[in-house]
């Protein structure tokens, strides 16, 4: 490892909110499958279960009047990949990830799916290092602001799902997303996406740092146009 890797991992542990007794678990949680056989996929599996338990327990405690379906929708909104990737960026995981050369050169350190997987793997690693209670405590800290800002009375579905359901309710064809262009250096890319929807004269265009985020923005804008046309 690089000479200053130890100090980098110490700073990362401070941001994570957990000091690892077994430093190798932290390193494993940061190791993507492209790096080699010893990677974070099994830790991700464990961390996914810890995350869902932690969020479910917090929602159950905070909202005693909500029904099961409402609790489920709130949980889904909090554990989806986009939210996990946001947390990964807040923790500064990107530079610490261990990636294969090809993945690293193609912007893998900023890829939503890789960051989301690493967040889950970290929870799995903390669970093995210090127990389930320690991992659940980290979930509560990472999600404190998001849990405090929840508004149970509004929809927490992502924009692509809302657009799809809107079109299905009107027996209209599903939207089609087209990657129109990619620009920028690896790790600083911008993706331009077109959303084709029957009922709109021209495709809706959006641009973001990831293809998925651009699709979500395009879907949100398309839905707003369709709803505006109905008024």
C-alpha positions in Angstrom: 0.0 0.0 0.0 1.2 3.6 -0.5 3.3 5.1 2.3 0.5 7.4 3.6 -2.2 4.8 3.3 -2.3 4.3 7.0 -3.0 7.9 7.8 -5.6 8.1 5.0 -7.4 5.1 6.5 -7.3 6.7 9.9 -8.9 9.9 8.6 -11.5 7.7 6.8 -12.3 5.9 10.0 -12.9 9.2 11.7 -15.5 10.2 9.0 -17.1 6.7 9.2 -17.4 7.0 12.9 -15.8 3.6 13.7 -12.2 2.6 14.6 -11.5 -0.8 13.3 -9.8 -3.3 15.6 -9.3 -5.4 12.5 -8.0 -3.0 9.9 -8.1 -5.8 7.3 -11.9 -5.7 7.4 -11.9 -2.0 6.5 -9.5 -2.7 3.6 -11.6 -5.6 2.4 -14.8 -3.4 2.5 -13.1 -0.9 0.2 -12.0 -3.6 -2.3 -14.1 -3.8 -5.5 -14.5 -7.1 -7.4 -12.4 -5.6 -10.2 -9.4 -5.6 -7.9 -9.3 -9.3 -7.4 -10.8 -12.4 -5.8 -10.6 -11.0 -2.3 -13.3 -8.3 -2.6 -16.2 -6.8 -0.7 -19.1 -8.7 -2.2 -19.7 -10.9 0.8 -19.4 -8.0 3.2 -21.9 -6.1 1.0 -24.4 -9.0 1.4 -24.1 -8.8 5.2 -24.2 -5.0 5.3 -27.4 -4.9 3.2 -29.1 -6.9 5.9 -27.7 -4.6 8.7 -28.8 -1.5 6.8 -32.4 -2.7 6.3 -32.7 -3.8 9.9 -31.3 -0.4 11.1 -33.6 1.7 9.0 -36.7 -0.5 9.6 -36.1 -0.2 13.4 -35.7 3.6 13.3 -38.8 4.0 11.2 -40.8 1.7 13.4 -39.8 3.7 16.5 -40.3 7.2 14.9 -43.7 6.6 13.2 -45.9 4.5 15.4 -49.0 5.5 13.4 -47.8 4.5 10.0 -49.0 1.3 8.4 -46.7 -1.4 7.0 -47.0 -0.3 3.4 -46.1 3.3 4.4 -43.1 2.1 6.4 -41.9 0.0 3.5 -42.0 2.9 1.1 -40.0 5.1 3.4 -37.4 2.4 4.0 -37.0 1.8 0.2 -36.5 5.5 -0.3 -33.7 5.5 2.3 -31.8 2.3 1.2 -31.9 2.7 -2.6 -28.6 2.9 -4.4 -28.7 6.7 -5.1 -29.0 7.4 -1.4 -26.2 5.0 -0.5 -24.0 6.6 -3.2 -24.6 10.0 -1.7 -23.5 8.7 1.7 -20.4 7.2 0.1 -19.5 10.7 -1.3 -20.2 12.3 2.0 -17.8 9.9 3.7 -15.2 10.5 1.0 -15.0 6.8 0.0 -14.0 7.3 -3.6 -10.3 8.0 -3.2 -9.9 5.1 -0.8 -11.5 2.4 -3.0 -9.3 -0.4 -4.3 -10.3 -0.8 -7.9 -8.8 -2.7 -10.9 -6.9 -0.5 -13.3 -9.7 -0.5 -15.9 -12.4 0.3 -13.4 -10.3 3.1 -11.9 -9.5 4.7 -15.3 -13.2 4.6 -16.4 -14.4 6.7 -13.4 -15.3 3.9 -11.0 -14.5 5.9 -8.0 -17.5 8.1 -8.7 -19.8 5.4 -10.0 -23.0 5.2 -7.9 -23.2 1.4 -7.9 -19.6 1.0 -6.7 -20.0 3.6 -3.9 -23.3 2.1 -2.8 -21.8 -1.3 -2.6 -18.9 0.0 -0.6 -21.2 1.7 1.9 -23.0 -1.6 2.5 -19.7 -3.5 2.7 -18.5 -1.1 5.4 -21.6 -1.8 7.5 -20.9 -5.6 7.1 -17.3 -5.0 8.1 -18.3 -3.0 11.2 -20.7 -5.7 12.2 -17.9 -8.3 12.1 -15.4 -6.0 13.8 -17.6 -4.8 16.7 -21.0 -6.5 16.6 -24.5 -5.7 15.3 -25.2 -3.0 17.8 -22.1 -1.0 16.7 -23.1 -1.3 13.1 -26.7 -0.2 13.8 -25.3 2.8 15.7 -23.3 3.8 12.6 -26.5 3.5 10.5 -28.3 5.9 12.9 -25.4 8.4 12.7 -25.1 8.3 8.9 -28.9 8.7 8.4 -29.6 11.1 11.3 -30.3 14.1 9.0 -32.2 12.1 6.4 -34.4 10.5 9.1 -35.0 13.9 10.7 -36.0 15.4 7.4 -38.5 12.7 6.3 -42.0 13.8 5.4 -44.2 10.6 5.5 -47.1 12.3 3.9 -45.4 12.8 0.5 -44.2 10.4 -2.1 -40.7 9.0 -1.7 -40.7 7.1 -5.0 -37.9 7.9 -7.4 -38.8 10.0 -10.5 -38.4 7.1 -13.0 -40.9 5.0 -11.0 -43.4 7.8 -10.7 -43.2 8.5 -14.5 -43.6 4.8 -15.2 -46.7 4.5 -12.9 -48.2 7.7 -14.4 -47.9 6.3 -17.9 -49.1 2.8 -16.9 -52.2 4.3 -15.3 -53.0 5.9 -18.7 -52.2 2.8 -20.7 -49.4 4.6 -22.4 -46.1 3.1 -23.6 -43.3 3.2 -21.1 -40.6 5.9 -21.5 -37.4 5.2 -23.4 -34.1 6.6 -22.2 -31.3 7.3 -24.6 -27.7 8.2 -23.7 -27.0 11.0 -26.1 -23.5 12.0 -25.1 -20.8 11.5 -22.6 -18.1 14.2 -21.9 -15.3 14.9 -19.5 -12.3 13.1 -18.1 -12.7 9.8 -16.2 -14.1 10.6 -12.7 -15.4 14.0 -13.9 -17.8 12.8 -16.6 -21.1 14.3 -17.5 -23.9 12.2 -19.1 -26.5 13.7 -21.4 -29.7 11.7 -21.5 -32.9 12.0 -23.6 -36.2 10.7 -22.3 -38.7 9.8 -25.0 -42.3 9.8 -23.9 -45.4 9.5 -26.0 -47.4 12.7 -25.6 -44.4 15.0 -25.6 -43.4 16.6 -29.0 -39.7 16.4 -28.3 -37.6 14.3 -25.9 -36.8 15.7 -22.5 -33.1 16.3 -22.0 -31.1 16.2 -18.8 -27.4 16.1 -17.8 -25.7 14.9 -14.6 -22.5 13.3 -13.3 -23.9 9.8 -13.6 -26.2 8.2 -16.2 -28.6 7.2 -13.6 -28.9 10.7 -12.1 -29.4 12.1 -15.6 -32.2 9.6 -16.2 -33.9 10.6 -13.0 -33.7 14.3 -13.8 -35.1 13.7 -17.3 -37.9 11.5 -15.9 -38.8 14.2 -13.3 -38.9 16.9 -16.0 -41.0 14.7 -18.3 -43.5 14.0 -15.6 -43.8 17.7 -14.8 -44.5 18.5 -18.5 -47.1 15.8 -18.7 -48.9 16.8 -15.6 -48.7 20.5 -16.6 -50.4 19.6 -20.0 -53.3 18.1 -18.1 -54.1 21.2 -16.2 
